[in-house]
Amino acid sequence: MRLRNSATISRLLRRNLSKVQLAGFILSNFIGLAIVISGIQFYADIRPIWSADDSFINQDYIIVNKQVTASHMLGSARTGFTEAETASLEAQPWLRRLGRFSSADYEVKAYMNQGGRGMSTNMFLEAIPDGFIDVDPSSWSFEPGQNEVPVIISKDYLTLYNFGFASSSGLPQLTEGMLSSIPLQLRLSSRDGSKEVSLQARITGFSGRLNTILVPQEFMEWSNALLGENEASEPQRLILDVSSPGDVAITRYLDEHGLERAGEDKGSQAAYFLKLVSGVVIAIGALITFLSFFILLLSVALLMQKNRSKLHTLIMLGYDLQAVGRPYERITLWAALASYALAVVAMLIFRNIYISGLRSLSGQNEVGVAVSLLCGAGLVALSILVNFLSIRRKVKSSFYV
């Protein structure tokens, strides 16, 4: 019959414990964990500053077009992308997929009635493959014969209306919700005026990154076949799904080929370098944490080696293997939990220093700390598991002394 727990066993086996080694582990583990979880939390908190709030377009998409030069104005150069140029882009390692913008090959006029006053304007329509639009498919579709077409417009256009056209014309300013509820009539006509189609448009959303008026790809194909001149044209713009929008390799390629990306790209570059720096910091913290785990592992192994004869004697006297190893497991458990608790406190103090400034810059709700805490807890759990397995292996080997 095996004997189990005993306070005497614990006091006996911990007699040779080096408090300096234990304190060294707790300190080094605390530093490593604090760097890891603070780096993860800082990246999570600061990332929204460079992430545009756009639910329709993934942050990894960029839109490119050729730079317009004097040769383009004189007609000696083309602004469209040839098959060879798109093939060159598709061969780049940072590109995951490529989509072509297709434009309306006919004239478009929009009519809107607001506050008893009618407004009309010439406009344009574009489309990209539906796979690049993050919208409910049921609300972003079109079939021939349908009298309503969904539309996504740029937020910049609403801003221009509110602070430009509306203020100078005495019209009321509109919110996104109000504009979405106002009926919009589209009149599409061929360039020679021989064909004309009228239908309703429904604004389904506003994009902060798409500086265009977007319709479903199915509608563009149908309307171009009906009203266009049926001439194949090269895409004027491309949408690229890239591994990291701020990658310097992308900027270098675009500069070398005379291409420019739509909108300002400093945010994506800042986000890329932030991710790079955060990765380095987290890697350093993880390395320190790993080394501290190694210190504890060696310390416990050395302590058990010193007590090897005692372990063998206790086992021969009938004490359970788990009871013999439990004092060392407790040392490992409490040391790891203490370092983790100190690291969490340090992270929260560090976060409290910068969070008020970030809150005023981003203007968004704060990101929680759950992810960073879970990452730290995962590292601690891994450390405890490895040490427990090592302790049990050492106890079993003591049986054969």
N, C-alpha and C positions, 0 to 999 in steps of 0.2 A: 504494500500500500504506500502510495507516494504522499509525502508531507508537502504542505502548501505554504501559504504566506506566513512570514515571520518577520517582526521588526528587528529581531536579532540578525537575521540574514542581511537585511538592508544595511544596518550599521557595520556589519563585518565586511561586506563587499565594497562599501564606499570609503573605507578607511584610507586607502591610497589615492583617493581622488584629488587631483590637482585643481584647486580653485582658480589658479592663474590661467590654466588651459581652458577651463570652462568659461571664465570671464572673457578670454580672448575670442572664443567661439561666438559668444553672445554679442560682443562688440562688432566683430567683423560681419557676422550674419545680419545684424541690425543695419550696418552701413550698406551692405549689398542690397538687402530688401528695400531699404528706404530709397535708394537710387532707382531700383526697378519700378516700384509702384509709383513713385513721384514722377518719373519720366513718362510712364504710361498715362497717368492722370493729367499731367501738363499737356501732353499731345492731344488727349481727348478734349480738354477744355479749350485749347487754342485753335483747334482745327475748324470750328464753325466760322471763324473770322474770315477764312479764305474759301469757305464752301458756300457757293451761291445757293440761295433758297429757291430751288426750281425742281418741282416734283415731276416734270415731264422729261427732263434730259439728265442722263447719268453724268456725274462729275468727271468721269473718265473720257467723255466725248469732247472733241475739239472740232471747230469748223474752220476750214482753210479755203483760201481763194488766191488767185494770182495777183501780184502787185500790178496796178495799172501804171503804165509808163507812157512816154511820148510815142513809142512805136505802136502801142495798142491804140492810141488815139488816131494815129495815121493809118491804121488798118494793116500794118505790116506784121503784126503779131496777134496771136489769138489769145483770148482770155479764158477759153474753155480748156478742159483737161482732156488730153488724148488718151487712148488706150495704153500707150507706152508709158505715159506719166502715171496713170493710176496703177499700172503693173509695177512700176518702180516703188510706189508707195506701199503696195501690198507686200513687197519683198522685205520691208524693213522689220527688224526684230521687235520693235516696240509697238507695232500695229497688230491689233487683234482682228479687226474687220473694218470694212470701208463701205460707206453709203454715198450715193450720188443724189444731189439735189436735182429735181426736175422742175422746170418753170412752165407757167401757162403760156401756150402759144396762141394767145388771143387777147382781146381787150376786156378789162374787168372794170365795172363801175359799181360802187356800193351806195345804197340809199338808207338813211336812218331818220326817223322822226322822233324828236326829243323836245318836250315842252311846247308842243304845237308848232314847232319850227322844223322844217325839213332840211336835211343836209345830204349832200352827195359828193363823192370824190372818186377820182380814178385811183385804182389800186392794182396790186399784183398778187399772185398766188404762187406758192412753192409747195413742194412735197418732198419728203424723204421716206425711205423704207419704214414701214410700220414697226419693225423690230427695234428702231432707235427711239420710239416714243413710248414712254411709260404711262399709258392711259388705258383705262378699262376698254377692252376690244368692243364691247357692246355700245359704247358711246363714241368710238372712233372708227366708224365704218361707213361705207357708202355703196349703194347698189343702183344701177341704172333705173330710172323711174322714180327714185326717191326725191322728194321735193325739199329736203333739208340737208345741208352739208355742215358737219362740225368744223370749227375753225379754232386754231390757237394763234394768238397774236402776241407781239412783243409788249412787255410792260412799258417800254420806252414810248410806244405810241400813245398809250393812255396818259403818260406823263406830259407828252407834248400837247395833247388835247386839253388836259386840265389847266396847265400853266401857260399855254400859248394861245390856242384857238379859242377855248372857252372864255378866258379872261378878256380877250380883245373883242369877242362877239357878244358878250353879255349872256352867255349860256351857262347853265349850272354845271359845276364840276361833278364828276362821276366816280364812284368806287368800282372796283372790279365786279362786285356782285350786281350793282345797278346796271352796268354796261352789258353784263351777260343776260340780263332779263329784257333788254330792249331789242325788238325785232330788227333784223338786218336783212335788207333785200339786195341780192346780187344780180346784176345784169351782165351776162357774158355774151360777147359778140365776136364773130370772126373779123379778121383784119379788113376784109373787103366789104363787110356789112351785110353779107348775104344770109348769114345765119345768126340767130339770137336765141338765148335761153335765159329765163328768169327763174330764180329759186331763192328760198330762204336760207340764211346762214345762222348757225347757232354757235356762239362763242363758248367753248368748253373750258378754256383756261388761258392763263397769261404766263408767258415765259420770260425769265430774266436773262436767258442766255441765247435764245433764238431771236435774232433781230430780223424777223420776217413775219409773213402771214401764212400759216401752215394749214394745209388741207390733207385729207387722207390720200395715200398713193392711188387707191382705186378710183377716186374722183378725178385725180389729175389725168390718169390714163384715159378715162372715159371722155372727159371734156376735151382733151387734146385731140383724140380721135374724131370727135364730133365737130369741133370748131377750128382746130389747128390746121396748119398747112401740111401736116404729115411729113415734115422734113426732119430727119434725124439731126439732133444738135448735141454738141458736147456739153457736159455739165459744167456750170460756171463755178459751183462750189461743191465741196466734199465734206462729209462728216466722218470723223475718224474715231474709232474706239481704240484708245491707246492704253498701255500698261500704266503710265504715269504722266499726266498732262504737263508737269513741270520738268520732265526729263530734259537735260541739256542737249541730249542727242537729237531730240525732236526739234528744238530751236535751231540747232546747227544745220539740220537737213533742210528746214524751211528757208533759212537764210541762203543756203547754197543754191537752192532751186527757185529763188525769187517768189516764194510763197509767204503769205501772212495769215495769221489766225484771226478770226473775228473776235472783237472785244479785246479787253486788256488782259494780258497773260501774266502779269506780275503776281497776281494772287496764286495761280497754280504753281508758279516757280517757287514762291515763298513756301507753299504747302509742301512741295517736293523736298526742299532743303530742310524744312522742319521735320519731315518724316525721316530724312537721312540722319540729321543730328540726333533726333530722338532715338533712332535705332542704335546709333553708336553709344549713347548714354545708357540705354537699357542693356546693351550687350556688356558694357563695362560692369554695371551693377550685377548682372547675371553671373559674370565671371567671379566677382568678389563673393557673391553668395555661394557659388559652387566651391570655391576655395575654403570658405568657412565651414561648409558641410564636410569637406575633406578633413579639416582640422578636428571637428568633433568626432568623425569616424576614427581617425587615428588616435585621438585621446581616449575614446572608449575602448578601442582595441588594445592600447597600451595598458590601460587599467585592468582589463580582463586578463591580459597576459601576466601581469604581476600577481593576479589572484587566481592563476590557473590551478594551482594545487588546492586552494580552498574550494574552487568550483567543483573539482573532481571529488573532494572529500564530501561535500554537501550532497552531491548526486549519489555517491555510494551509500550515504546515510539514509537515502530514501526520499530526498526532497525532489519535488516535481521540477522538470526542466524549465517550465515557464516561471515558476516561483523563483528559481535561481537567477533567471535573466531579467526578471521584472525590475529590480533596482536600477539597472543600466537603462532600461527602456524609459523609466520615469525621468532619469537625468536627461535623456535625449528629448523627451516630450516637453518637459518644462523649460529647458533651455531654448528650444525652437519656438515655443509659444511666447516666451518672454521677448525674444528678439523680434518676432513678428508684431507683437503689441507695441513695442517701442517704435518700430518702423511705421506703423499706421499713425501713431501720434505725430511723428516727424513729418509724414506726408500731409496730414491735415493742417499742421502749423504752416508748412511751406505753401500749401494751397491757399490758406487764408491770407497770405501776404499778397498774392497776385490776382486773386479771383475778382476783387472789386474793380480793378482796372480792366480786366478782360470783359467783365459784365457790361461796362460802359462802352467798350469798343464793339462788341458783337451785337448787343441789343437783343440777345436771344436767351431762352431759358437755360439755366445751368445744366451741365452734363453731370450725371450722378457719379458716385465713386465706386459703384458695384464692380465694374470691370477690373479696375486696378486692385481692389481688395481681393477679388477672386484669383487674379494672377499671382498675387503674393501668397495667398493661401494654398494655391496649387504647388508652388515651389516648396513651401514649408511641408506640405503633406508628402511630397516626393522625398524630401530629406528625411522625414520621420520614417517613412516606409523603408528606405534603403538602410538606414541605421538599425531598424528593428530586425530586418532580415540578416544583417551582418552580426548582430548580437546573438540571435538564435543559432546561427551557424557556429559561432565561437563557443557557445554553451554546449552544443552537441559534440563539438570536437574535444571538449574538456572531459567528456565521458571516457575517452580512450587514452587518457594519460597513463 
